[in-house]
Amino acid sequence: MKILTRETDYAVRVLVALALTGEPFVSAKTLASDLSMPYPFLRLLLQSLVKAKIVQSKEGAKGGVRLAKKAADISLENIIDVFQGEIHFSECIFKAKKCGNFGTCVLRRRLQPIEKDLRESFASVSVQDLVDDLK
């Protein structure tokens, strides 16, 4: 079972790289090269991060991307939400309507606290924490 998708994993790498740079803006081509990431894939990630207001973009010769807020204020939970939505271990097979067992499902009752703990754990780790781990 994968908890993090490839998009989330790569987005974390991009955000850590942006947090580490001393440049005001970094071009997408530079990031793609430095991170050995396909440029078209990186552009899609950046579009999602800009839309979520995690990254800012600027056009022009001195343009590129940068973090829109402090690295300490961007959590893994924020990034996961952008690329995966909320974390759920199980989904009712009747997505359009509530399952008849919704209120009495024993599996759901056991999984909810685990999901909550996992969300809280991801919320407690920031991009800055990951940068600090590299030092």
C-alpha positions in Angstrom: 0.0 0.0 0.0 1.3 3.4 -0.9 0.5 6.3 1.4 2.3 8.9 -0.6 1.9 9.2 -4.4 4.7 10.0 -6.7 3.4 13.5 -7.2 3.4 14.2 -3.4 6.9 12.8 -3.1 8.3 14.9 -6.0 6.4 18.0 -4.7 8.2 17.6 -1.3 11.5 17.4 -3.1 10.7 20.6 -5.0 9.7 22.4 -1.9 12.8 21.4 0.0 15.0 22.5 -3.0 13.2 25.9 -3.0 13.7 26.2 0.8 17.4 25.5 0.4 18.1 28.0 -2.5 19.5 31.4 -1.8 18.0 32.7 -5.0 14.9 35.0 -5.0 13.3 32.9 -7.8 14.4 29.6 -9.4 13.5 28.6 -13.0 11.5 25.5 -13.5 14.2 24.3 -16.0 16.9 24.7 -13.3 14.8 22.8 -10.8 14.1 20.0 -13.3 17.8 19.7 -14.0 18.9 19.9 -10.4 16.3 17.3 -9.3 16.6 15.0 -12.3 12.9 15.4 -12.9 11.1 15.5 -16.2 10.4 19.2 -17.0 6.7 18.7 -18.1 6.0 16.7 -14.9 7.6 19.4 -12.8 5.6 22.1 -14.5 2.3 20.3 -13.6 3.5 20.0 -10.0 4.3 23.7 -9.9 1.0 24.7 -11.3 -0.8 22.8 -8.5 1.5 24.3 -5.9 0.9 27.8 -7.2 -2.9 27.2 -7.3 -2.7 26.1 -3.7 -0.7 29.2 -2.8 2.3 27.2 -1.5 4.5 28.5 -4.3 4.6 31.9 -6.1 5.6 32.2 -9.7 7.0 35.2 -11.6 7.3 35.5 -15.4 10.2 37.1 -17.2 14.0 36.9 -17.4 14.5 37.0 -13.6 11.4 35.0 -13.0 10.7 31.5 -11.8 9.2 30.1 -8.6 9.8 30.5 -4.9 8.0 29.5 -1.7 4.9 31.6 -1.1 5.3 31.3 2.7 8.0 30.2 5.2 9.1 26.6 4.9 8.1 26.1 8.6 4.5 27.0 7.6 4.2 24.3 4.9 3.4 20.9 6.4 3.4 17.5 4.8 -0.3 17.5 5.4 -0.7 20.6 3.2 1.2 19.0 0.4 -0.7 15.7 0.6 -4.0 17.6 0.6 -3.0 19.3 -2.7 -2.0 16.1 -4.5 -4.1 13.4 -2.8 -6.8 14.9 -0.8 -7.6 13.7 2.7 -6.1 10.4 3.8 -8.5 7.5 4.1 -7.6 3.9 4.5 -11.1 2.6 3.5 -13.9 4.0 1.4 -17.4 3.0 1.3 -18.2 1.1 -1.9 -21.2 3.3 -2.4 -19.5 6.6 -2.9 -22.5 8.5 -4.2 -24.5 7.8 -1.0 -23.9 6.8 2.5 -23.5 3.1 3.1 -26.2 1.5 5.1 -23.6 0.2 7.6 -22.0 3.7 7.9 -23.0 4.2 11.6 -22.2 0.6 12.7 -19.2 -0.4 10.6 -16.6 -1.8 13.0 -13.8 -1.3 10.5 -14.6 2.4 10.1 -14.6 2.9 13.9 -11.2 1.3 14.2 -9.6 3.1 11.2 -10.8 6.6 12.0 -8.4 7.1 15.0 -5.5 5.7 12.9 -6.3 8.2 10.1 -6.5 11.0 12.6 -3.2 10.1 14.1 -1.6 9.9 10.7 -3.0 13.3 9.6 -1.7 14.8 12.8 1.8 13.3 12.3 1.9 14.7 8.7 0.7 18.1 10.0 3.6 18.1 12.5 6.3 17.8 9.9 7.2 20.9 8.0 9.3 21.5 4.9 11.7 23.3 7.3 12.0 20.2 9.4 13.0 18.3 6.3 15.6 21.0 5.4 16.9 20.8 9.0 17.3 17.0 8.7 19.7 17.5 5.8 22.1 19.5 7.9 
